């Protein structure tokens, strides 16, 4: 009898302890934030670092790209991961700032101990961390920064651990300027550009094109991330009366430029690069301010293929948003990295770097394959923002500009 009583008391004690534990761990009446399969919990994840502007004036860029990367990682992990291991993303905020970017990358490398890196978005941030990533010998895939200087420096340019999947501005400027002259009748432009490596890189490209194609650049002005007052610059641009304004800007600064452009009653054509030339800009600025902008970019929501349609549906279902440039290319870069690891058959960083050199991937964005500068040459698209929608005008291959660009490096 005594033994039964002791056992009963012991059982009751165990039940009470278990109940208390469940309450303190939040297991009662609360859904876990993340779920993993039994296999995933027993396998070490592959750590991928993601450096991007999550705060500051360029934070909208970080939000859009993360949606694409999150979707890709979710799909990959649901399909068994890579080499049977799940992918796990680690974040670092570079604020699109070349002084913050090295700190963000060091956080990923020294604290999170990531094995691979995606990003950053901004050209100045990429250029600031190239020596660090190369010295640490970590494969990094760039998916959105477009400065031609990056291509000059990676692969055969010296930084062999960095790969860029997206087209660069030296491949987008020529067809866009040619279209503006031949189809829109543009003979002169005023350039208004973000004062960073991306903006200045575009200016360099268009200064060269003005001599080559014969259009006049009447003025060049720069602004900083976070600037809100553009009336003095736009007044000057209005006075010089170029046929078009070439605006190199992301969402928030683009919104302020276009707002004050309309307030001044300006009528020049607007040619855009960056966030101002995407359908997402309608959501930021509204139809009245965004309407009529022409742009060239390395993604368009108007791509017509079953694969793209399925991607858009999954993206919107998961995030509540339509994809834009960053979302589509963050998604694609994740799959390129997956292909490199799988081709290597290991996560050994030297093997993965070597595998990435010969990886090929075809998806709705085109053909991804790296040359000896670790640069890929997929198509770009000319479009116009009109009546709340993005109107696709033309698909333009970038390969014809490959030899021209590399020849310019030898001059």
LOKOLTI-24695 format. One record per residue (C-alpha): z, y, x. Coordinates in steps of 0.1 Angstrom, whole numbers, padded with zeros to 4 digits, always signed. Each point is the difference from the previous one (the first is absolute). Layout:
// LOKOLTI-24695
ZYX/...
***
This chain:
// LOKOLTI-24695
+0000+0000+0000/+0010+0024+0028/-0033-0007+0018/-0020+0007-0032/+0019+0033-0004/-0007+0010+0036/-0037-0008-0004/-0002+0020-0033/+0016+0030+0017/-0023-0003+0030/-0031-0002-0023/+0012+0030-0019/+0005+0020+0032/-0035-0009+0012/-0014+0012-0033/+0019+0033+0001/-0011+0006+0036/-0036-0007-0009/+0001+0023-0030/+0014+0028+0022/-0026-0005+0026/-0028+0002-0026/+0014+0033-0013/+0003+0015+0035/-0035-0011+0011/-0014+0014-0033/-0014-0033-0011/+0011+0003-0036/-0023+0020-0023/-0021+0014+0029/-0035-0010+0011/-0005-0003+0037/-0023+0027+0015/-0020-0026+0019/-0007-0037-0005/-0010-0024+0026/-0011-0036-0002/+0022-0027+0017/-0027-0003+0027/+0000+0037+0007/+0038+0002+0005/-0002-0027+0027/-0029+0015+0019/+0003+0031+0023/-0022+0028-0014/-0028+0016+0021/+0012+0036+0005/-0026+0027-0005/+0008+0036+0007/-0015+0028-0022/+0002+0035+0013/-0010+0027-0025/+0010+0034-0014/+0025-0009-0028/+0016+0035+0000/-0013+0035+0007/-0032+0017-0011/-0022-0032+0005/+0024-0023-0019/-0026-0007-0027/-0021-0017+0026/+0028-0024+0008/+0005-0009-0036/-0036-0009-0006/-0004-0022+0031/+0032-0019-0006/-0012-0010-0034/-0030-0017+0016/+0020-0017+0028/+0026-0012-0025/-0027-0015-0022/-0015-0018+0030/+0033-0014+0012/+0009-0011-0035/-0033-0019-0004/+0002-0015+0035/+0036-0012-0004/-0007-0014-0035/-0028-0020+0016/+0022-0016+0027/+0003+0028+0025/-0016-0001+0035/+0003-0032+0020/+0025-0010-0027/+0022+0030+0006/+0006+0030-0023/-0009+0035+0010/+0027+0026+0000/-0006+0038+0003/+0022+0024+0018/-0004+0037-0006/+0002+0031+0022/-0006+0036-0010/-0022+0019+0025/-0004+0030-0024/-0036+0003+0012/+0015+0018+0030/-0009-0008+0036/+0035+0008+0011/+0016-0023-0026/-0026-0029+0004/+0014-0013+0034/+0035-0001-0015/-0013-0019-0030/-0018-0025+0021/+0029-0005+0024/+0022-0007-0031/-0024-0028-0011/-0002-0015+0035/+0036+0003+0013/+0020-0003-0032/-0022-0020-0024/-0016-0019+0028/-0033-0003-0018/-0028-0022+0013/-0030+0020-0014/-0006+0036-0012/-0020+0015-0028/-0008+0037+0002/+0007+0029+0003/-0021+0019-0025/-0004+0033+0018/-0021+0004+0031/+0025+0021+0019/+0027-0026-0006/-0023-0028+0012/-0010+0019+0032/+0037+0007+0007/+0010-0037+0000/-0030-0017+0016/+0016-0001+0035/+0033-0014-0015/-0017-0027-0020/-0022-0010+0029/+0028-0001+0025/+0021-0021-0024/-0030-0023-0005/+0002-0002-0038/-0032-0005-0020/-0005+0030-0023/-0026+0004-0027/-0009+0036-0010/-0015+0003-0035/-0003+0037-0010/+0001+0024+0030/-0035+0013+0007/+0000+0021+0031/-0028-0010+0024/+0025+0004+0029/+0017-0032-0011/-0031-0020+0005/-0006+0016+0034/+0035-0012+0012/+0004-0035-0015/-0016-0033+0011/-0023+0006+0029/+0014+0036+0001/+0033-0014+0014/+0024-0008-0029/-0010-0036-0006/+0028-0008-0025/-0013+0023-0027/-0027-0007-0026/-0015+0023-0026/-0015-0015-0031/-0011+0032-0018/-0030+0023+0008/+0005+0032+0019/-0011+0036-0005/-0028-0002+0026/-0016-0026-0024/+0007+0020-0032/-0009+0036+0011/-0038-0006+0007/-0010-0016-0034/+0022+0025-0019/-0014+0031+0017/-0035-0014-0004/+0005-0006-0037/+0015+0035-0004/-0030+0016+0016/-0028-0021-0016/+0014-0006-0035/+0024+0030-0006/-0020+0027+0020/+0029+0008+0023/-0010+0022+0029/+0033+0014+0010/+0037-0011-0002/+0035+0014+0004/+0024-0027+0013/+0036-0001-0012/+0019-0028+0018/+0034-0015+0004/+0012+0009+0035/+0005-0034+0015/-0021-0026+0018/-0017-0011-0032/-0009+0036-0011/-0010+0011+0035/-0020-0032+0005/-0021+0008-0031/-0006+0035+0012/-0012-0013+0034/-0024-0024-0018/-0014+0027-0023/-0004+0025+0029/-0022-0025+0017/-0019-0007-0032/-0007+0037-0006/-0019+0002+0032/-0018-0034-0006/-0009+0006-0037/-0003+0038+0000/+0026+0012-0025/+0022+0030+0008/+0038-0001+0002/+0011+0034-0012/+0038-0004+0005/+0026-0025+0011/+0036+0002-0012/+0030-0024+0003/+0032-0005-0019/+0032-0021+0004/+0015-0028-0021/+0022+0017-0025/-0019+0033-0002/-0002+0015-0035/-0016+0034+0004/-0038-0001+0005/-0011+0032-0017/-0006+0020+0033/-0021-0028+0015/-0019-0006-0032/-0007+0038-0004/-0015+0000+0035/-0021-0031-0008/-0011+0016-0033/-0011+0031+0019/-0021-0018+0027/-0017-0017-0030/-0010-0034+0015/-0019-0024-0023/+0029-0025+0001/+0036-0005+0011/+0007-0031+0020/+0036-0008-0009/+0019-0025+0021/+0032-0005-0019/+0024-0024-0017/+0014+0002-0034/+0027+0027-0001/-0017+0026+0023/-0033-0008-0018/+0016+0008-0033/+0012+0034+0012/-0034+0008+0016/-0019-0009-0032/+0024+0019-0022/-0004+0032+0020/-0037-0006+0003/-0003+0001-0038/+0024+0030-0003/-0023+0019+0024/-0031-0009-0021/-0017-0017+0028/-0032-0019-0007/-0010-0016+0034/-0006-0037+0000/+0030-0020+0013/-0007-0029+0023/+0032-0020+0006/+0015-0025+0024/+0033-0018-0006/+0020-0001-0032/-0018+0030-0016/-0031-0022-0002/+0015-0029-0020/+0005-0008-0037/+0037+0001+0007/-0003+0037+0006/-0006+0005-0038/+0035-0014-0005/+0014+0025+0025/-0019+0031-0008/-0013-0004-0035/-0036-0001-0012/-0007+0037+0001/+0010+0004+0037/-0016-0032+0013/-0032+0001-0020/-0032+0003+0020/+0012-0009+0035/-0024-0021+0021/+0015-0024+0025/-0007-0029+0024/+0026-0027+0005/+0004-0035+0010/+0010-0012-0035/-0011+0008-0035/+0015-0013-0032/-0036-0005-0012/-0007-0030+0021/-0018-0025-0022/+0009-0036+0007/+0022-0027-0017/+0022-0001+0031/+0007+0038-0002/+0005-0001-0037/+0026-0027+0005/+0017+0020+0027/+0002+0031-0021/+0015-0020-0029/+0027-0016+0022/+0007+0033+0017/+0004+0019-0032/+0021-0028-0017/+0024-0001+0029/+0003+0037+0008/-0011+0019-0031/-0025+0019+0020/-0037-0002+0008/-0006-0008+0037/-0013+0027+0023/-0011+0000+0037/+0034-0008+0015/+0008-0027-0026/-0033-0018+0005/+0000+0002+0038/+0037-0009+0003/-0007-0030-0021/-0030-0009+0021/+0017+0005+0034/+0028-0024-0010/-0026-0027-0007/-0017+0008+0034/+0033-0005+0017/+0005-0032-0019/-0034-0012+0011/+0008+0007+0036/+0033-0019-0001/-0017-0030-0017/-0029+0000+0025/+0025+0000+0028/+0020-0028-0016/+0032+0016+0012/+0019+0032-0001/-0002+0003+0038/-0010+0037+0005/-0024-0007+0028/-0018-0026-0021/-0001+0022-0031/-0014+0029+0020/-0028-0022+0014/-0007-0014-0034/-0003+0034-0016/-0028+0009+0024/-0022-0027-0016/+0014+0001-0036/-0025+0007-0028/+0009+0007-0036/-0021+0009-0030/+0014+0015-0032/-0008+0027-0025/+0001+0026+0028/-0027-0017+0020/-0001-0019+0033/+0028+0004+0025/-0007-0009+0036/+0012+0017+0032/-0022+0012+0028/+0012+0003+0036/+0019+0032-0009/+0018-0020-0027/-0017+0021-0027/-0016-0013-0031/-0030+0015-0018/+0000-0005-0037/-0018+0022-0026/+0011+0033-0014/-0007+0017-0034/-0011+0034-0011/+0014+0010-0034/+0008+0029-0022/+0030+0007-0022/-0013+0009-0034/+0015+0001-0035/+0031-0019+0010/-0018-0028+0018/-0015-0009+0033/-0038-0001+0000/-0015-0023+0026/-0031+0016+0016/-0008-0022+0030/+0012-0028+0022/-0006+0008+0037/+0001-0025+0029/+0018+0012+0031/-0016-0024+0025/-0029+0024+0007/+0025+0024+0014/+0017-0025+0024/-0025+0004+0029/-0001+0037-0005/+0038+0003+0003/+0003-0022+0031/-0028+0018+0016/+0018+0033-0005/+0030-0014+0019/-0022-0004+0031/-0013+0036-0001/
***
